Amino acid sequence: MRMYDIIMKKRNGGELSREEIKFFVEGYTGGEIPDYQASALMMAIYFQKMTEAETHALTMAMAHSGDMLDLSGICGVKVDKHSTGGVGDKTSLALTPMVAACGISVAKMSGRGLGHTGGTIDKLESFAGFSTAISTERFIDNVNRIGIAIMGQTADLAPADKKLYALRDVTATVDNLSLIASSIMSKKLAAGADAIVLDVKTGSGAFMKREEDALALAKEMVAIGRAAGKNTIAVISDMDQPLGRAVGNALEVREAIDELNGAGPEDFHRLCLTLGSQMLIAGGRAQDEAQAKAMLEGAISDGSALRKFAEFVEAQGGDSEAVYDPERLPKASIIRAVPSPRDGYVQRIACDEVGICSLILGGGRETKESELDLSVGLVLEKKVGDPVRAGEPLACLYANDENKCRTAYERFLGAYVIGDERPDRTGHRIIKGII
């Protein structure tokens, strides 16, 4: 088998066999196939697309390119959740303890963020001492004892994806549904969960800007998961404005704690209930959404979800007292309000611009080597549809550097559109569930 023939076959619109795809993935991961040939194949796939069978074969080959996590030592059904990401998306922080408090084991692998804010791991490190660098044995033990553990993705988990993504990132071949779906699902399958709930974002602050593209990606990932024998569910949710009000690592942790105390923003609460319900149904703990939502609401109201979060933080070395006293979390030295320039209604928020403001303040990474400031970010005071008077704060910026604060302030002023009429569509939408 020759790589040249595989490239030419896909370039000419042919369908690659499972054996050809496996040959490529194994050869590239092992270093036998050079970058220039892998780049040529990625570009051929970008233009010629992949069939469902090819996409599934690519996903499975990447999943098996390294370690496959064995979670058989964990009792019960293991349910994982993945979000395609967005601005202010701190859902895992609140959702996982809510679900664990209802009796579903959550064994999750997460990564660090590259962009406007940190990833789940970065946010959790707002708790002094918290670590996801734990052994597989401790990971499994924590799930069995308290129902939840989060571990950093190891280098041996789907290494083909890591190598291929880095190549696609510099060859303009990221934006292909099959390649995106196989990248996400190879890691999810290697992580060993029995059921997977996917939160696919769409809108200005999401990777998939158009709703139809998000729906197509969701269907592709569900098909892959089900073909691999996993109970897979996807929800399409709106990212045309930030989720909740907080954007920034410790600030998002505070908002997740608010949610567990029953005081989270309405859009964030609704999404947690939607995704959590699907996780409880997939795990066999609830028969339908109504029952599942009642269980999740109960875990908030009786305090068990908050206690579960504190147990989880403590089990991974973190300062669990900060769960009950968020003032112990990192705090910025500068807080600056951004006033509205006029009376009216918030008609639109450029979600991606809000994310860039957080990045400017130091809340995200421009490169993998960038150091995060966990205390900085912003909290929105007004969202789409809200009335506002001139001089009222649209948001508050949290910073530790006066120059960065000034730059973010000027940028933020362009993120809001204020008009005379209240927009027809307001709030965060749960667009479609794929069951």
N, C-alpha and C positions, 0 to 999 in steps of 0.2 A: 504494500500500500504506500502511495506517495502523496505527500502534502500538495504537490503541484496539481495532481489530478483532482484532489478534493476541492481546491480553490477554483479550478476551471469549471468543475461540475456545478458548483454553487453560483459562480459568475454567470453561467449560461442558463440559470433558472432551474437546475435539477434539484431533486430532493435527496439530501444526504441520508445514508443508512445509519442505524445505531452504531454499527461497527466503525464507520468512518468518523463519526462524531467522537466516539470513545478514543479512537486512535489520536485524533487531534488534541483532545483534552489531556490525555495522559502524556503525550509527547511534549506539549507546550508546558505543562506543569513540571515535567521532569527536565526541561531545558534542552530537549533534542530538537524541538521546532523553534526557529528563530522568530524574533519579534516581527520582522518584515513579512514573513509568511502569515503569521497570526493576524497582523494588521490587514493584509489583503483579504483574508477570509472574513474578518469582521466587516469590512467595507462591502464585500459581496453579499453578506447576510443583510446588511443595512438596506441595500437597494433591492435585493431579490426576496427578502422576508424569509420566514421559516414556517413550515407547517406545524400543526399541533403535535404530530409525532416527533418531528425534529426538535421542537422546543422541549418536550418531555425528555427526550434522549439527552439533550444538552444539560438540562437541569440535573438529571440523575448522575450523569458522568461527573459534573462538578461537585455534587453532593458527596460522591464516593471518592473524590480526589484526595481526601485526607481522612481524618477521624470521623466516625459516626458515633455521636454520643449515645451511650446505652443508659437509658433511664428506667430499665426494668426493675431496678431496686427501689423505685418510688411507688408507693401504694396508690392505687386508683388511677383514674384517667388524668393525664397531664395535658393541660391546655395552654397554648402559647398565643400571644397577640403581637401583631406587627403593624406599625404605622409607616406609611410612605413619607411622613414628615411634613412639618409646616411650622409656622411662626406661633410660638406660645403653646406648642403641643407637649404638655406635661402629663398626658393621660395615663401612662404606665405607672406613674408615681402614686396616683390615687386608685386606679383601677385594680392593680394587682392585690393590694391588701383587702379591698372590698370583696373581690372574688374569693381570695383565700379564706376570708372570714366566713364565707358561705359554704366552705368545705371542698373547694376545688383546688387541687395542687397546681401551683404556678412555678414552673421551672424554666427560667428565661435567660437567654443569652442576649446581651446588649452591647452596643459599641459606643465609642466616643463620637462627638459631633464634629463636623467640618463645615462651617458656615456660620449663620447668624447667632446660634446659641450652641451650647454643648449638647451632647447626647444624654441619654438616661443615666449612664454611669457618671458623667461629669456633674449632673445635677445632684445625684445622690452623694457625691463627695462634698457637698455643702455641709453634710454632717461630719464634724471632726472625727477622724479615725476610720471612717467608712471605707471598706475595700471590697472590690469584686475579684481581686486576685486570690481566689480560693481554689482549693483542690476539688476535683470531681467528687471525691468521697465526702468532703464537707458540704459541698453543694447538695448532694443527694440527701445527706443527713439533715440538713436544714429544712429541706422541703418536707421530709417525713415528720420532723418535729413541729414545725410551725406553719407549714403549708406554702411557703414562698422562699425562693432564693433567686438572686440575679448574679450571673457570672459574666466576666468579660470574655469576648470571643477569642478563642485561642488561635495561634498561627496555624495550627494543624486542622482547623475546621474549614472545610471548603477552600483550600488554598488556591485552587484553579480560579475561583471567582475573584479573589483578591488580586491575582496577577492579571487576569483578563480585564477587570474593571480599570486598573491603573493604565492599561494599554488603550482601552476604549476612551478613557478620559482625555487622552492627548491625541487621539486620531479622529475625533468628531463622530464617534460611532456609539455614543451613550444612548441616544434617543431612538431606540428601536424596541417595540413592545416585547418581542420574544427575548431579547437580550436583557431587558429590565426584569421581566418576569422570572427568567431562569436565575438571574443574579440573586434576587430576593429569596426565591423558593429553595434554591440549593442550600442556603444557610439555614433556612427554617427546617428543612428535611434532615439535615445533618445534626440539628440540635435535638432531635429525638422526641418531640412532643407527639401525642396521639391525635390532637385536634388543633387547628390553627384558625384564629379569627384575624382577618385582615382589615385594616382601616385605610382605605385608599382615598387620599385627599385630592381635591380638584379646586382650581381657582388661582388667583394672582400670587398667592403665597405658597403654592404647591408646585411640584415638578410637572404634574399633568395639568396644564392650564385649562384645557377644555373638558367639559363633562363627558363627552363621548369617548375621549381618549382614556379617561379614568375608568369608565365602564368597561372598555375593551381590555385594559390592563387587569382589572379585577376578574373578569371572566377567564382570562388566560391563566392567572395564578390559581383560581379555584379549580380549573381543569387539571392543572399540574398536580395540585395537592390531592385531588380525588383519585387521579390515576396512580398516585403513589400510595393509595390506601389510607390517606389521612382525611378525617372529617374536616373539611375546609369551608369557611364561610367568609364572605366579604361584605363590607359596608362602604358605600361611597359617602364621604362627608365633605362639607364645604370648608375651603380655606381662602375665601375671598376677603376675609378680615381675620386678625389674630384670634386664636381660640382662648377664651377667657379674657383676662385683662393683663396678666403679668407676662412679660417677655424677658428672660434672663434667668440664670441658673438658680440661685437662692430665692429669688423672687417667685419663680415658678414652684419651687418646693413649698414656699409659704402658701401659695394658692392651692396646692394639692392638699395641704394640711387643712385649709379652710374647707375644702370639699369634704374631707373626712369628718369634719366637725359640723357638717350640714349647712355650711355658709358659702359654698362655692358659687361662682357665677353660673347663671342659668344655662348658658350654652355648653359650658364645660360639664356641668352636672348631667345634662341630657345625653351628651355623648358617652359619658361613663356608664350611664344606665343602659344605653343601646348596646355598646360593645360588651359590657358585663353580662347582659342578658344572654347574648349569643354564646358567651363563654360558659355560662351555667347550663344552657340547653345542650351545648356540645359535650359538656362533661357529665350529662345525665342527672344534674341536680334539680333541674326545673323542666316542667312539661311545655311551658309556653312563656312568651314575653311578660305577660301580666304577673305570673307567679315569680318569674326571675326578678323583675323590677321590685316587687314587694320584698323579696329576700334581700336585695341590695340596699334598699331604703332602710330595712330593718337593721342591717349591719352598721349603717351610719347612725341611726337614731339610738341604738343601744350601746354605741361606743366600741363595738368589737372590731370594726374596721380600723379605727384609729389605734387601738391597742395592738392589732396585728401589724400595723406599720411600725410601731415602736419596737415590737419583738424582732421584726425583720432587720431594722437598722442596728439594733443591739447585737443580733446574731452575726452580723458582718462587721463588727468592730466599731460601729458608729455611736455618736452621742445621742442616745434615744431620748434623753431629757428634752432635746430640742424639738421633738415631735409635740410635746406638751407646752413648750415655751419657745416659740419660733424666734424670740429675741436673741437666742443663742446662736442663730445662723449668721453667716457673714453679712455685714451691713456696710453700705457705701457711705462715704463722708460728705458727698454733695447730693442734694435733692433739689431739682429745679423744675418748676411747672412750666408747661408750654401753653400759653393762653390762646384762645380762639381769636382770630383777627376780626370776626364779625358775628352778628346774630344769624341764626338760621338753624338748619338741620344738617347733621352729618350724612352726606349722601354717599360717600365712598371713602374707603381707606385703602391706600396702596400697601397691601399686606407685605410684599417683599421689601418695600422701603422701610417699614417699621423694623423688619428683621435686620436690615443693613444698619440702622441706627444702633441696635443692640451690639452688632459687630464692631462698629466704630468705638463704642464705649468700652469694649474689651470683653464682651460677653460671649464672643464666638472666636473661631479660629479661621484665619485666612490661609494658613498652611498647617500641616500636621505638627510642626514644631512650635506653633504659637502657644503662648501660655494664657490660660483663661483667668479673668478676674470674676470669681463666682458671685461677687456682691452686686455687680452692676447690671443695668438693664433699664426697663421702663414699665410703667403701669398705666394703662389706658383709663382715662376717666370718662371718655365719651366713645360710643361705638355707633355703627351705622343705624340711622333712624332716630338717634337721640337729639333732642333740642339743645341748643347751646346759645349762650349770650356772649357778646364780645368781652374778652378779658377772662372768661371762665376757662379753667384748665382743660385742655384736651387730653393731656397726659402729664405724668411726672417722670423726669429722667433721673436715674440713679447712677452716679459716677464717682470716680476717685481722681480724675484728672480734668483740670479746668479746660484745657485745650480740646480734649476729646468731647467734653460736655458741650462746648460751644459749637463744634462741628456737627455733632449729632442733633443739637437744637435746630440749627439752620436746615439740616436735611429733613428733620421731622416735619417742619412747617409745610413742606411740599407733599407730605403723605396723605393729608386730609383734604377732601373736597367738601366745602360748606355751601349749601344752597338754600333757596327760599322755601322749597317744597320738601315735604317728608317723602323719602323714597318708598316705592311700592314694596320692595323686598328688604326686610331688615332681619337681623339676627343670623344665627348659624343654622344651616340646614343639614339634616340627615337625608341624603338624596335618594338612596336606593339600597336595599338589602338584597344580597344574593344568597339564598339559602340552599 
